[in-house]
Amino acid sequence: MVDRSPVNSPTPARRRSPQFRALIVGTVAAVGAFGALMVMPHADAAAGTLGAAAAQSGRYFGTAIAAGRLGDAAYTSIAAREFNMVTAENEMKPDATQPQRGRFDFSAGDRIYNWATERGMRVRGHTLAWHAQQPGWMQSLGGSALRQAMIEHINGVMAHYRGKLHSWDVVNEAFNEDGSRRSSNLQSTGNDWIEVAFRTARAADPSAKLCYNDYNIENWSYGKTQGVYNMVRDFKARGVPIDCVGLQTHFTGGSSLPGNFQTTLANFAALGVDVTPTEVDVTNASTTQYAGLTQACLNVPRCIGITVWGVRDSDSWRANENPLLFDGGGNKKAAYTSVLNALNAAGPAPSSPAPSPSASTTPGTGNRIVGAQSGRCVDVPGASQNNGTRVQLYDCNGQANQVWTLTSSRQLTVYGTRCLDAAGSGNGSAVQIYSCNGQANQQWNVNTNGTITGVQSGRCLDVWGTGNGQQIQIYDCNGQANQRFGLT
C-alpha cells in the first residue's frame, strides 16, 4: 500500500528508519514567495554565527544534540560556536528518562543540559508524552493505569529540571493526517489526556514554556494543521495552559516549503501562543527553502526561534539526503549562508523609543527596571544575557487589566497599592505581562504619569486576556525569586 500522508516526517526516533511520506496534493513551493524577501545585510550589522544573528531580533537559533557525540571535537566545536539553543535528540524522551517505572535516569539528559548551559546556551525539553519511544513497562499499561503513569512521568521529569529549561514539548504527534486524534495507547485513556498533560506540566514547573509539537502542520490548508489549530484555540478559550506550538518542519523527497507557511505561523500566533520550527531538515538543504522558512519566521513576531535537527549531514537521521546546514566535514553549505543572511537582514531590535507615543504614555527617564535584591537588569528571552532564571510575576490583588506604577518606596505596584512578587509566594494570581507591540529585548520606562511602558513601543503594559498585545516573559538576571523591582 502506498503511503499518501504528506511530506514531513515525524519526530526522529533512534530506532526509526528514515522512510519518507509522499507529497500531498496541494502543497506548493515557497521559492518565489519568500525568495523575493531576502535582503543582504549591511556589513556593519552582520553577525557571524546563526545564534548571534538570530539574537539580534530577539530570537534563538538552535540544534538537536546527541549525548553520544559530545566526545566529537568537530561536532561540539560547530555546535558551541553557531547555536544558542539546544534540544536533546533522544535523551529526554520517556524511554531514556524512566526506563523502569519509578526509577528515573537523567544521566544522558544532564550531560546535554550541562554541556549547553556551561556554554551559555538554553535548553528545550523533548518530549514528555508521546506514543513512541515509551519504555516497555509503559507500553504494557492502559486505561487509568497508563493515565496515572503519564502524570507521574511528567511530574518526575519536570521536577528534576524545574526552573532550568526554556520550554518543553509536553505532547508530541497526537493527531492523524485528517485532523482527528491519533489512535494511540495515550488516546485510549480518554480524549482529555492532552489537556491533563498540559495542566500537570504547568503545576510541575510554572516557569517553562509548554508546547505542543507535531509534523505536517506547516500547510495551513491541511487537515492535520486545522485539527491542531482547533485544539489550541479550544485550550486558550478554556484556560488550558499552552504557551507555544512547535512545527517540526521536516521537508523531504520532492516536497517543498508550503507557500502558506507564514500564514500558518501567523494564525497560530494570533491565538496567543508562540510558534517555532523545532526539527528543521530539508532534502539536499535547499537554499531557497531554508531561506524561505527563516524569513517566514522573521516576519511573524511570535516566531521565537528556529531549531535544526542536527549539526552536520553525517549526524542527521536522514544523512543520505544531506539535509542540514553543515556537510559531513563540518563545512558551511550554501543554505547556511542563505539563513545567516536572512537573520542578519532582520537586524537588531530597535533600542530607542518609538516616535510620537500617545499622550497617556509619554516616555519618562528611560531608566531600566532592576530587581532590587539583585542589582541586575530585568530582561526577556532572546536578550544577550543568558544567565537568568525566569520568574513569574504576581498581582497580589488578583486583578486583571492592571496598570503598573512605581511607589515612593520604589516598588512596582498595581493600582490598588498591592505589590508585585514572584512565583512561589502563593499569595496572588499569576498574571502574564505583555509588550503591546510584541517587540523582544524591551527596556521599560516609568512615564511622567507613573505608568510603565516599553520604550520601543510607547504602549502601556497590560495583562493576559486583554487581547491587544504580544506576550513576553520577564526574567530576573541573577535568578532570585520574590524580587522587588525598582529603577536604577
N, C-alpha and C positions, 0 to 999 in steps of 0.2 A: 504493500500500500504506500502511495506517495504521501509524504507529509506536506500538507498545504498551509501550515501555520507560517506566520510572516518571518521576516528576515532576521530579527535579532535573536541571538542565542541566550539561554538562561544563564544565571549566575554560574561561573565556572566552579566545578567541583573537582576535587582531587582524583576522583575515580570515574569521572565522566569523559568519554571520548568526545572530541570536538566535532560532532556532526551538526551540520547547519541546516536551518529551515529555508524552505523555498520562499521566494519573493511573493508577497500577496499582491493581488490586483489593486491598484490604486495608490501604491507607494510611488512617490515621484522624486526625481532628483532635485537637489537644492543647489546645484552648482551655480546657476545663473543668479538665483535669488540672493544667495549670501556672498558669492564671489565679488559682486559689484560693490559690496560694502567695505571691502578691505582697503585700508589706508596705511601707507608706510609711516612709521613713527618718525618724529624728529629725532635726530641723533642725540641731542642733549636730554631727551626724555626717556630713551630706551633703556630698559633693564636687560641684563644679560642672561637671566635664567627664568624659567617658567614661573616658579614660585614668586620671585621678586616682581616679575611683570604683572602677575595676577594681583598681587598685594597692592599695587598702585591704585586699583579701583576697588579695594576693599574685599577682594575675593581670594580664594586659595586655588592652587593647582597641585593635585595630589597623585599618588600612585598606590597600587597594591604591593605589599611587601610580604615575602615568604621568609619565615624564620630560618629555614634550611639554607637560604642563600646569603645570610648575613656574614658568612665567612668568606664570601667572594668580594675581594677588594674593589674590583672594577665595578661590580654591581652596586655596592654601597657608596662608592665614590660618586657615581652618577646620581643615585637617589638622594644623597645628602646635599648635593650641590643644587639640584634642579627643583626639588619639590618642597612644599611647606605643609603638606597634609599626608597622612599615611592611613591606609586601610589594611588590616590583617587579611591576607588572602584566604586562609583556611583556619587559622589558629584561634579564632574566637567563635567559631561555629559550634553547634551543640555537641557533636561527636568529639570535638577536641577539648571542650571545656568541662564536660561532665561524662566521661567515658563509662563510669559506673554510677548508679543512682546514689545521690547524696555525697559522692566523692568527686570534688571538683579538681581540675588540673589547669592552672593558669600559667604554667611554666613557658609554653611556647608563645602565648599571647603576651606575657610580660616581657619576653625577650624583644618583641617588636615594639611594645609600648616604651620600654626603657631606651632602646636604640633611638627611637624617634624623638622622645622628649629631651634626651641628652643633647640632641642637635637642634633644639628649638622648634620641632615640628609638632603639630597637633595630630590627634588620632581619632578616626571614626571607628565605631564598633560594628562588626558584621559577622553574624546576624543572630538574633535571639530566638525567633520562632520561624521554622521552615520545615516543609515536608521532606526535604532532602537532607542528607548528612546528619541524620539523627543517630544517636548511639543505638545499638541493638536493643538494649533494655527499654528504651523509649518506644521503639517500633513495635514492641510486643504489647503495648498498652492501648487502651481505647476508652471512649466514653469519659466519665467523670475522673477516672484514674489518670488518663492522659491529660485532661484539663488541669488537674492539680499538679501533675509533673511539669507542665509548661509554666505554670505560675511559679513553682519552686525553682525552676531553672532560671527564669528571668530574674527573680529575686536574688538568687545566689551569684549569678554572673555580675549583675549590676551593683550588688553590694561590694564586690571586690574592686570594681572600677569606679565606684561612686565619686562624683566630683572630678574625675580625671579626663573623661573623654568629651570631645566636641559634640558627638552625636552617636546615635545607634540606629542601625537598620533593625527596627523592632520586629517587623514581619516582612517576609521575603516571598515573592512569587505566589500569591494566593489566588490568582484569577486565571480563568481559561481565556482562550483567544477571542471568544464571543462576548466577553464581559461578565460571564457568570462566575461563580466561585469554583475554584479547582476542587475536585473530589479527592481530598486527602484525609489522612487519619486525623489531622487537626480540625478540618472542616466537619468531620463526623462527630465532633464533640459539641457542636451547636453553632449556628450561624453568627453568634455574637463573640466567637473566640478571638477575632482580631481586636474588637473593642476591649475585651478583657486583657489582652496582651498589652495594649497601649496604656490602659489605666493602671495595670500592675507596674509597668515600666516607669510611669510618671511618679508613682509613690516610691518606687525603689531608688530613683535618682532624679530629683526635680531639676537638676542643673543641666542635664543632657538634652540636646535636641532629639526628638523622637520622629523617625522617618519610616514611611512605607516605601519599599524598594521592589521594582519589577522590570522585566524586559518586555519589548514590544508595546510600550506605551508612549512612543515618540510621535506616532502619527495621530493627529487629533481626530481624524475621521474613523479610526479603527475601533472595533467593538471593545477590545480589552482596555484601551485608553479611556473610553467612556465609562466602563464599569468601575475602574479605579477612581476616576473623577467623581462619579456619583457617590462612592463610598466616602471620599474625603469631604465632599460637600455636606453629606449627612453628618459626619463626625463633627465638623465645625459648627453646624447648626445645633447639635445636641451637646456640645461642650466636651466631646471625647478628645483627650489630649493628643494632638498630632501637630508637629511643627514643620515637617518637610516631606517632600516626595522625591525619591531617587529614581531617575530614569537610567537604566543600565547602559543603553546606547552602544550595544554591540551591533556593528554593521558588517554583514557577511556576504560572501559569494558575489553575485551580481547586483546586490542591493545598493541603495544609496540613502543619504540623509533625506528624510521627508521634507518637502518644501514647506510644510506647515509646522515644522518642529518648534519654531519660535512661538507660534500661536499656542501650541500645547503648553510650553513653559509659561507663557503669559496667563493662560486660562487657569492653570493650577495655582499660580501665584495670586491671582485675583481672589481665590478662596481664602487667602490669609495664611498660606504656607510658603516656606522657602522651597526652591527647586534646585536640583543639582544632578548633572550627569555623573553616574557613580562608577561605571565599569567600562569606560570607553576603549574600544579597539575597532579598527576599520581595516577590512581586507586590503592588503598592499598599501596601507597607510595613505589612502587618497588625500592629496594635499587640499583639494577643494572641499572635501567632506570634513576634514579636520578643521580647516579654517571656518567653514560654514557653521559647524556646531559650536565652535568657540564664539563666533560673532553673535549667534543666536543667544547664547548665554549672556554675553556682554550687553545685549540690547534689552534684557529683562532685569530690572533692578533686584528682584528677589532671587535671581540665579546666583547663588553664593559661592560657587566654585565648580571645578571640574576634576574628576579623578580618572586617570587611565589605568587599565587593568594589567599592570606590569611595567617593567623598566625597559628591557631590551626585547627584541623579537624572540631571541632564544629563551627568554623567561616566560613567554606567553603560553597559555593553554592552547592557543591557535598558532603555534610557532611556524607551521608550514604556510601560513598566509601572511607572514611578515606585517602584523597589524599595528605595531607600536611606533613610537617616535624616535627610538634608537635602534640601530641594527644590531645583529649578534655580536659585533665587535665593539659596540658602545659608541658608534659614530652617530652624530645627529643626521636625521634624514630631512628631506625637503619638507615633509609635513611638520617637523619640529619648527622649522623657520616660519612656516605659514602661521602656526599657532602663536609663536612668540611675537610675530609682527602684529597679529590681531590684538593680543593682550597689551602690547605697548601702545598701539594706536588708541586704545581706550584711555590711556593716560592716567595720571594721578587724580584722586578725588580732589575736588576744589578745597582750598584751605582758607578762603576768605568769605565773609558774609555775603549772602545773596543780596542783590541790589533791590532797593525800594521795597523793603518789607512793609506790611501793614502798620498803621499807627499803633495798634494794640500790642504789637510785638517788636517794638523798636529795639535793636540790639543795644546791650549795655556795655560793660567794660571789656568783654572779651576774655576775662579770666576763665581758667579751666576749673571744673569741679573736681575735687580730690576727696579721697577717703581721709577723714580727719584723724583716724588711727594709724594711717599708713604713710601719709605724705606722698602717695603715688597717684598718678592721674587715673581717672576712670576712662576706660577705652572700650571699643566694641570689637567683635570678631573681624579679623582681616587687618587690624592695625598692625604696625611693625612690632609692637610688644607681643610676645607670646608666652609670658611667664605668669599670666593671671589665671585665677580661678573664677568662673562665673558666679555671681551672686544673684539671687532672686530678690527683688525689692518688693516690700510690702507697703500697702497703705494701711496704717494701724486702725483707721476708722472704717475701712472696708468699703469706701465709696467709689463708684465709677465716675468717669468723666471729670476727674480732678484736675485742678490747675496747681502747679508746683511753685512754691515760693521759698524764700530764704528768711529765717527768723533772725532776730537781733543777735541771737547766740550762734548764728551761722550754721544752723541745722536746716536741711531741706525739709519742708513740711508740705502737707496738702491743706487746702482750705478746710477749716475745721480744727486747725492748730494741732494735728496729730502728726507724730514724726514718722519718717520712713525708716524701716530697718530691713535686715537681710533674712534670707530663708533660714528656717530653724528656730526663729524666735517664737513662733507658734501663736502670736497674738494678733494676727491680721489675716486678711485675704490677699493672696498673691495678685499683683497686677502686672500686666505686660506694658512696657513703655514703648512708645512709637516715636520715630522721627517722621514728621508728616510728609516729607518729600522723599523718604526712602534712601537717603544717602548713608553710606558707611563711613567709618572714621570721623564721626561727628565730634565737634567740640561744642560745649554747652555754655550758653550765656545766661546771666541774670540781667533782665531788662530793667529799664528805668521804672517800669510799673511793677516790678517784683516777680514777673513770671520768668520761667526758664525756657529758652529756645535753643535749637540747633543753629549754630552760626552760619552753616551752609544753606539753611533753608528759610530762615526768617519766620518759621512756623512754630506755634506753641507745641509743647509735648502734651499728648493725651494718652488715654489708656485703652486697653483691648476692648473692642466692642463698638467703638465709635465709627469704624469703617472708613476713615478718611486718611489713613496713613499706612506706612510700612513698618512692620515690627523690627525692632533691634534688640539685642541683648546687651546688657550693661555689665561690665567687668570691674572688679577691684584688682588693680595690677599686682598687689602683693598677696592676694588670696585670702585676706581676712574676712571672716563673716561678721555680721552685726555691725557693719561700719556705720559711722555717722559722716555724712557728706557735707563739706563746706566749700568755700572758694579759696584758691591760692591767693 
